[in-house]
Amino acid sequence: MTVGDILDITREALWIIIKCSAPMLIVSLVVGLVISIFQTATSIQEQTLTFVPKILAVFLTIMICGSWLLENFRDFMVTLFSNFSKFVG
């Protein structure tokens, strides 16, 4: 196993992490922005108001995108394990 192989695996793993976390992060960002605009418009300065809607929105996103997330992780692991003999020997 060469340094190039390790870098390729690391790069692919980081790309999978970024790709799979993006939907949750984007939804959390949008919900936070909408609630911040609502707080500004109504002059409500409660800091904890954003937590529950963000948690619910991220949970809903995980439920909707869950099969896609698992498919990406599964494909990465199948590729990694199918090349296991190349890495060890």
Protein Blocks (a to p, Z undefined) as FASTA:
>chain_A
ZZklmmmmmmmmmmmmmmmmmmmmmmmmmmmmmmmmmmmmnopabfklmmmmmmmmmmmm
mmmmmmmmmmmmmmmmmmmmmmmmmmmZZ
